[in-house]
Amino acid sequence: MVYHIIVSFGRERDYEFKFPHTELATGSPEEARRWFDKEFADLECEPSNPMGKVLIIDKILNVARYGGEQRFIDRREWATRFARYTALALGRDTVRIDVVAFNIGY
């Protein structure tokens, strides 16, 4: 299986990442959640849910938004880690993160 993660910041501003199953086998969903927890705090993301409960999908969307498109352009290592941990956290083979619409599709 190949995991395909697309992060979109608008029309014709897509960043695509593909990982073979074997590359993700060394990671875990818990490791991914810890990474998103740390990035969420480091980037000083604001919870999108007024009740304070922050789901992993909210963390992924906020980390992409607060991290900004420039990180996907300039910081290839950070962007690759983001995509890898997205695949691990969600366990889906295809994920599209639309930062502008604040939406994740499978």
C-alpha positions in Angstrom: 0.0 0.0 0.0 1.1 3.5 -0.7 0.0 6.5 1.4 -0.7 9.6 -0.5 -0.9 12.9 1.4 -1.9 16.2 -0.3 -1.7 19.5 1.5 -3.4 22.3 -0.5 -3.1 26.0 0.1 -5.2 27.0 -2.8 -5.5 26.4 -6.5 -2.4 25.0 -8.0 -0.6 25.2 -4.6 -0.7 21.5 -3.7 2.2 19.7 -2.0 2.1 16.0 -2.4 3.9 13.3 -0.5 3.9 9.5 -1.0 5.1 6.9 1.4 5.3 3.1 0.9 3.8 1.1 3.8 7.2 -0.1 4.7 8.4 3.4 5.4 5.6 4.0 7.9 6.0 0.6 9.6 8.6 2.0 12.0 6.2 4.7 13.3 3.0 4.6 15.3 -0.2 6.6 15.7 0.9 7.5 19.2 4.2 8.9 17.9 2.2 11.0 15.4 -0.1 12.4 18.0 2.8 13.4 20.2 4.4 15.2 17.3 1.1 17.1 16.5 0.7 17.9 20.2 4.1 19.4 20.3 3.7 21.3 17.0 0.3 22.6 18.1 1.8 24.0 21.3 5.0 25.3 19.6 3.1 27.1 16.9 0.6 28.5 19.5 -2.4 27.3 17.6 -5.8 28.3 18.8 -8.3 25.5 19.2 -11.0 25.6 16.6 -13.5 24.0 19.0 -14.8 26.6 21.6 -15.4 23.7 24.1 -11.6 23.2 24.3 -11.6 19.6 23.0 -9.0 19.3 20.2 -9.3 16.3 18.0 -6.4 15.0 15.9 -8.0 16.3 12.7 -8.2 19.8 14.3 -4.5 19.5 15.2 -3.5 18.5 11.7 -5.5 21.4 10.2 -4.2 23.9 12.6 -0.6 22.9 12.4 -0.8 23.2 8.6 -2.5 26.6 8.9 -0.2 28.0 11.6 2.9 26.4 10.1 2.1 28.1 6.8 2.7 27.3 3.2 6.3 28.6 3.4 7.3 25.6 5.6 6.1 23.3 2.8 8.1 25.4 0.3 11.3 25.9 2.3 11.5 23.3 5.0 11.2 20.1 3.2 12.1 18.0 6.2 9.3 19.6 8.4 6.8 19.2 5.6 7.7 15.5 5.0 7.4 14.9 8.7 4.0 16.6 8.8 2.8 14.4 5.9 4.3 11.2 7.4 2.7 11.8 10.8 -0.7 12.7 9.1 -0.6 9.3 7.4 0.2 7.5 10.7 -2.3 9.4 12.8 -5.2 9.0 10.4 -4.3 5.5 8.9 -5.9 6.4 5.6 -4.1 5.7 2.3 -5.2 9.0 0.7 -5.7 12.2 2.6 -6.3 15.7 1.2 -5.8 18.6 3.6 -7.4 21.7 2.3 -5.9 24.4 4.5 -8.0 27.3 2.9 -11.3 25.5 3.4 -10.1 24.0 6.8 -11.2 20.6 5.7 -9.7 17.1 5.5 -11.0 14.6 2.8 -10.2 10.9 2.3 
